[in-house]
């Protein structure tokens, strides 16, 4: 049966024009003429029987139907591109996994351990993209996500199931230069130091000071950084004190670039999870990865 699918070139032109909301910029990206892009999109609109763009004083803008179609086609084109790259690299024999992961955990904890999984599954390929916040699996092509969050956050992630990997212990760290005689200080002294904030955890310092029963009016003040790797770098350069998961700064502490500013870790606020879409039994490769990952977490 013939599939009701428009020509790929028309979809590619529409995707570029939708992202830029400009035929001119789409043409520049695709090395085509503006009229060629316009013809392709006109043919696509005729195929669909739906207007995808409307004319404006400054060019074109997506219609509501165009906005919905652009979001859907972008996902399909990304999936096709990934499948094509796998085929070009002859990566299909052992299967592949597409993971979303919080960046610093992926870089500092997962990647150094992945050679062990490669020994167990030598023909498999693991792709990793970074995400710092929950997302809908239906909106992407991910098989699973490595996520750091509270039990409530994970429970409210609709249509998923979660495997608890490990709890997260956070502790204040900073450059030894910021500490008197290079020695740890009391929690009250931390409250007087410049505090580096993690933008996805605005209440992190507040929770730590509450656990120490210390009044800290400036707990939410200070420069904000999205990634823990940025926090660690800022702290190592003396910009302030960072509240970091201990497993993510072991190397900096070993090299003497960072030290624990106050040896009072806060436990139990967040955990690391492997989150998968709830679609019945997982593929064998994903099940093998989950089993291996759980064993690695227990060894940490």
C-alpha positions as CSV (number, residue, x, y, z in Angstrom):
1,X,0.0,0.0,0.0
2,X,1.4,3.4,-1.0
3,X,2.1,5.5,2.1
4,X,0.6,9.0,2.4
5,X,4.0,10.7,2.8
6,X,5.1,14.0,1.1
7,X,8.4,14.2,-0.7
8,X,11.4,14.4,1.7
9,X,12.8,17.5,0.1
10,X,9.6,19.4,0.8
11,X,9.7,18.3,4.4
12,X,13.3,19.4,4.7
13,X,12.5,22.8,3.3
14,X,9.5,23.2,5.6
15,X,11.5,22.2,8.6
16,X,14.2,24.9,7.9
17,X,11.6,27.5,7.1
18,X,9.6,26.7,10.2
19,X,12.7,27.0,12.5
20,X,13.7,30.3,11.0
21,X,10.2,31.5,10.1
22,X,11.9,32.8,7.0
23,X,12.1,31.4,3.4
24,X,15.3,33.4,2.9
25,X,17.2,32.0,5.8
26,X,15.9,28.5,5.0
27,X,17.3,28.9,1.5
28,X,20.6,30.1,2.9
29,X,20.8,27.1,5.2
30,X,19.9,24.6,2.5
31,X,22.0,26.3,-0.3
32,X,18.8,26.7,-2.4
33,X,17.1,29.8,-3.9
34,X,14.3,31.4,-2.0
35,X,11.9,30.6,-4.9
36,X,12.9,26.9,-4.7
37,X,12.0,26.8,-1.0
38,X,8.8,28.7,-1.7
39,X,7.8,26.1,-4.4
40,X,8.6,23.2,-2.1
41,X,6.4,24.6,0.7
42,X,3.7,25.5,-1.8
43,X,3.7,21.9,-3.0
44,X,3.6,20.6,0.5
45,X,0.6,22.8,1.4
46,X,-1.2,21.5,-1.7
47,X,-0.4,17.9,-0.7
48,X,-1.7,18.5,2.8
49,X,-4.6,20.8,1.9
50,X,-3.6,23.0,4.8
51,X,-1.9,26.4,5.0
52,X,1.3,26.1,6.9
53,X,2.5,29.7,6.7
54,X,0.8,33.1,6.5
55,X,2.2,36.2,5.0
56,X,3.2,39.1,7.4
57,X,4.7,42.5,6.9
58,X,8.1,41.1,7.7
59,X,7.9,37.8,5.8
60,X,6.1,34.6,6.9
61,X,4.8,33.1,10.2
62,X,3.6,29.7,11.0
63,X,-0.1,29.1,11.2
64,X,-1.5,27.0,14.1
65,X,-1.5,23.9,11.9
66,X,2.0,24.8,10.7
67,X,3.2,25.0,14.3
68,X,1.8,21.6,15.1
69,X,3.1,20.0,11.9
70,X,6.6,21.6,12.4
71,X,7.0,20.1,15.8
72,X,5.9,16.6,14.6
73,X,8.1,16.6,11.5
74,X,11.1,17.9,13.3
75,X,11.0,14.8,15.6
76,X,10.7,12.5,12.6
77,X,13.5,14.1,10.7
78,X,15.8,13.9,13.7
79,X,14.9,10.2,14.1
80,X,15.6,9.6,10.4
81,X,18.9,11.4,10.7
82,X,20.0,9.3,13.7
83,X,19.0,6.1,12.0
84,X,20.8,7.1,8.8
85,X,24.0,7.9,10.8
86,X,23.8,4.5,12.5
87,X,23.4,2.7,9.2
88,X,26.3,4.7,7.6
89,X,28.5,3.6,10.5
90,X,27.2,0.1,10.4
91,X,25.9,0.3,14.0
92,X,22.8,-1.7,13.6
93,X,24.0,-5.2,14.5
94,X,24.0,-4.8,18.2
95,X,21.3,-2.2,18.5
96,X,21.6,1.3,19.9
97,X,20.3,3.3,22.9
98,X,19.5,6.9,23.0
99,X,19.9,8.4,26.5
100,X,19.0,11.8,27.9
101,X,21.2,12.6,30.9
102,X,22.0,15.3,33.3
103,X,25.3,16.7,31.9
104,X,27.8,16.5,34.7
105,X,26.6,13.1,36.0
106,X,27.0,11.8,32.4
107,X,30.4,13.3,32.0
108,X,32.0,12.5,35.3
109,X,30.2,9.3,36.4
110,X,28.7,7.5,33.5
111,X,31.2,8.0,30.7
112,X,34.2,6.6,32.6
113,X,32.2,3.4,33.3
114,X,30.8,2.9,29.8
115,X,33.8,0.9,28.6
116,X,32.6,-1.8,31.0
117,X,29.2,-1.9,29.2
118,X,30.9,-2.0,25.9
119,X,32.8,-5.1,26.9
120,X,29.4,-6.8,27.8
121,X,27.7,-5.5,24.6
122,X,30.5,-4.9,22.1
123,X,28.2,-4.4,19.1
124,X,25.8,-1.9,20.9
125,X,26.0,1.8,20.6
126,X,25.0,4.3,23.3
127,X,24.1,7.8,22.3
128,X,23.9,10.5,25.0
129,X,22.3,13.9,24.8
130,X,22.1,16.3,27.7
131,X,18.8,17.4,29.4
132,X,18.6,19.3,32.7
133,X,14.8,19.0,33.2
134,X,12.1,16.4,32.7
135,X,10.6,16.1,29.3
136,X,7.9,14.1,27.5
137,X,9.2,10.9,26.0
138,X,6.5,11.2,23.3
139,X,8.2,14.4,22.2
140,X,11.6,12.8,21.5
141,X,13.3,9.6,20.5
142,X,15.0,8.8,23.8
143,X,14.9,5.2,25.1
144,X,15.7,6.3,28.7
145,X,16.9,9.2,30.8
146,X,19.4,9.5,33.6
147,X,17.8,12.1,36.0
148,X,18.5,13.6,39.3
149,X,15.4,14.6,41.3
150,X,13.2,14.1,44.3
151,X,11.0,11.1,44.7
152,X,8.0,13.4,44.2
153,X,9.3,14.8,40.9
154,X,9.9,11.3,39.6
155,X,6.5,10.1,40.7
156,X,4.9,13.0,38.9
157,X,6.7,12.3,35.6
158,X,3.8,11.0,33.6
159,X,4.0,7.8,31.6
160,X,7.3,6.7,33.0
161,X,8.8,4.2,35.5
162,X,12.0,4.8,37.4
163,X,14.9,2.7,38.7
164,X,16.5,4.2,41.8
165,X,20.3,4.2,41.3
166,X,21.8,6.0,44.2
167,X,21.1,8.8,46.7
168,X,22.8,12.1,46.3
169,X,24.9,13.6,49.1
170,X,25.8,17.3,48.6
171,X,28.5,19.2,50.5
172,X,29.9,22.7,50.3
173,X,33.2,22.9,48.4
174,X,35.5,25.8,47.4
175,X,39.0,26.8,46.6
176,X,41.4,26.3,49.5
177,X,42.3,30.0,49.0
178,X,38.9,31.0,50.4
179,X,39.3,29.2,53.7
180,X,41.3,30.6,56.7
181,X,44.5,28.6,56.8
182,X,43.0,26.2,54.2
183,X,40.9,24.4,56.8
184,X,37.1,23.7,56.9
185,X,34.8,26.1,58.7
186,X,31.6,26.0,60.6
187,X,28.2,26.3,58.8
188,X,27.7,29.8,60.2
189,X,30.9,30.9,58.4
190,X,29.7,29.4,55.1
191,X,26.6,31.7,55.4
192,X,29.0,34.7,55.2
193,X,30.8,33.6,52.1
194,X,29.8,34.2,48.5
195,X,27.4,31.4,47.5
196,X,27.3,29.9,44.0
197,X,23.8,28.9,42.9
198,X,22.6,26.0,40.8
199,X,19.8,27.4,38.6
200,X,17.8,24.2,38.5
201,X,18.0,23.9,42.3
202,X,17.1,27.4,43.6
203,X,16.4,26.1,47.1
204,X,19.6,24.0,47.5
205,X,21.5,26.3,49.8
206,X,18.3,27.0,51.8
207,X,17.8,23.3,52.4
208,X,21.4,22.9,53.5
209,X,21.4,25.8,55.9
210,X,18.0,24.6,57.4
211,X,19.5,21.2,58.0
212,X,22.4,22.9,59.9
213,X,20.0,25.1,61.8
214,X,21.8,28.2,60.6
215,X,20.1,31.5,59.8
216,X,21.3,32.5,56.3
217,X,19.4,35.4,54.8
218,X,21.6,35.3,51.7
219,X,21.0,31.6,50.9
220,X,19.4,32.4,47.6
221,X,21.8,35.2,46.5
222,X,24.8,34.8,44.3
223,X,25.6,34.0,40.6
224,X,23.6,31.2,39.1
225,X,25.0,28.4,36.8
226,X,23.0,25.7,35.1
227,X,25.5,22.9,35.1
228,X,27.4,21.4,38.1
229,X,30.5,21.3,35.9
230,X,30.2,25.1,35.7
231,X,29.7,25.4,39.4
232,X,32.8,23.2,40.1
233,X,34.9,25.4,37.7
234,X,33.7,28.6,39.3
235,X,34.4,27.3,42.8
236,X,37.9,26.1,41.8
237,X,38.7,29.6,40.5
238,X,37.7,31.2,43.9
239,X,34.4,32.7,42.9
240,X,32.6,31.3,45.9
241,X,31.3,28.2,47.6
242,X,29.4,25.6,45.7
243,X,27.0,23.0,47.0
244,X,28.1,19.9,45.0
245,X,27.3,16.2,44.9
246,X,30.5,14.6,46.3
247,X,30.8,12.0,43.5
248,X,31.1,14.9,40.9
249,X,34.1,16.6,42.5
250,X,36.3,13.7,43.6
251,X,38.9,14.6,40.9
252,X,39.1,18.3,41.8
253,X,39.4,17.4,45.5
254,X,42.1,14.8,44.8
255,X,44.1,17.4,42.8
256,X,43.7,20.0,45.5
257,X,41.7,22.4,43.3
258,X,38.7,22.1,45.6
259,X,38.3,21.1,49.2
260,X,35.3,20.4,51.5
261,X,34.5,23.8,53.1
262,X,32.3,22.2,55.8
263,X,32.2,18.5,56.4
264,X,28.4,18.3,56.8
265,X,26.8,16.6,53.8
266,X,23.1,16.8,53.2
267,X,21.6,13.5,52.2
268,X,18.2,12.4,51.0
269,X,17.0,15.5,49.1
270,X,17.6,14.0,45.6
271,X,18.4,10.7,44.0
272,X,19.7,9.6,40.7
273,X,17.3,7.5,38.6
274,X,17.1,5.7,35.3
275,X,13.8,6.7,33.9
276,X,12.1,4.8,31.1
277,X,8.8,5.3,29.2
278,X,6.2,2.9,30.5
279,X,5.6,1.0,27.3
280,X,5.5,-2.6,28.6
281,X,8.6,-4.7,28.7
282,X,11.8,-2.8,27.7
283,X,13.9,-3.9,24.7
284,X,16.5,-6.5,25.6
285,X,19.3,-4.0,25.1
286,X,17.7,-1.4,27.4
287,X,17.0,-4.1,30.0
288,X,20.7,-5.2,29.9
289,X,21.8,-1.6,30.2
290,X,19.5,-1.1,33.2
291,X,20.9,-4.2,34.9
292,X,24.5,-3.1,34.3
293,X,23.8,0.4,35.4
294,X,22.2,-0.8,38.7
295,X,25.2,-2.9,39.4
296,X,27.6,0.0,38.8
297,X,25.5,2.2,41.1
298,X,25.8,-0.4,43.9
299,X,29.6,-0.5,43.4
300,X,30.1,3.3,43.7
